[in-house]
Amino acid sequence: MTTPDPADRVLARASLAEGNPTGWFEQLYTAAARGEAKVPWTRNVPNADLAAWVRPGEGRRALVVGSALGDDAELLSSAGWAVTAFDVAPTAVEAARTRFPESTVDYVVADLLKPPGEWHHAFDLVVEIINIQAMPRDFRAAAIASLAGFLAPGGTAVVSEVAEENVAPEPGPPWPFSRAEIESVAQDGVRLVSLETIRDGSRYWATFTR
Ligand SMILES: C[S@@+](CC[C@H](N)C(=O)[O-])C[C@H]1O[C@@H](n2cnc3c(N)ncnc32)[C@H](O)[C@@H]1O
């Protein structure tokens, strides 16, 4: 007997077969809300690496990419950042608003592949944690270009993805990153500041500035 695929991979495959790289996220969140699936990245606490890294915001603007249920956005907000947080899945955005009714975070439904024009060079901190790797590699260059475009002069981008060099190859999601792909966030005036592996080498943690 074979082990059934987790719901995220089954939904991802169907969505990708229809040429839609992101439709499965909304399907997974709604299936989870019905108790029919688990969202594997849901922790109900902020990302531990971001919690260890976070700096005081002093009212500056932060953008959280793929904000899911809002824990990382709320962490940054409590550190003094003026946070915009976006996710392509409306159910996730609504769940974040419901979980944090008093929040000052601006939770928005948006697609990294087609972001609002006013976000260009607009954020002093941009946080991207394991979202781009959840889309197939065909979309990676466009997603990275979009990400780099959010960063304001003098700002910091934090990027963390599963490290290809230290994980066994498996059918995605996720589709892990190479070092060169992480480094490619340094484009269009963005510079790499640091790149390290964390979590026993299984993830990259990189910072950039413009
Ligand atoms: C693997 S989860 C990671 C969530 C969160 N960043 C974390 O660290 O737990 C990917 C998230 O990004 C969202 N997402 C995927 N593609 C996206 C896109 N193109 N634009 C915006 N959000 C996207 C998904 O809906 C999902 O909430």
The ligand as an ORCA input file, in Angstrom:
! r2SCAN-3c Opt
* xyz 0 1
  C       4.673     27.981      2.281
  S       3.606     29.251      2.842
  C       4.659     30.195      3.906
  C       3.901     31.120      4.792
  C       4.760     32.007      5.713
  N       5.575     32.936      4.960
  C       5.609     31.165      6.634
  O       6.801     31.385      6.734
  O       5.041     30.288      7.285
  C       3.427     30.245      1.390
  C       2.413     31.381      1.587
  O       2.575     32.309      0.529
  C       1.337     32.535     -0.095
  N       1.658     32.756     -1.513
  C       2.061     31.842     -2.421
  N       2.264     32.400     -3.610
  C       2.011     33.721     -3.446
  C       2.039     34.828     -4.331
  N       2.361     34.685     -5.625
  N       1.731     36.045     -3.840
  C       1.379     36.200     -2.530
  N       1.321     35.177     -1.652
  C       1.634     33.949     -2.109
  C       0.493     31.309      0.178
  O      -0.888     31.550      0.124
  C       0.965     30.931      1.588
  O       0.243     31.592      2.582
*
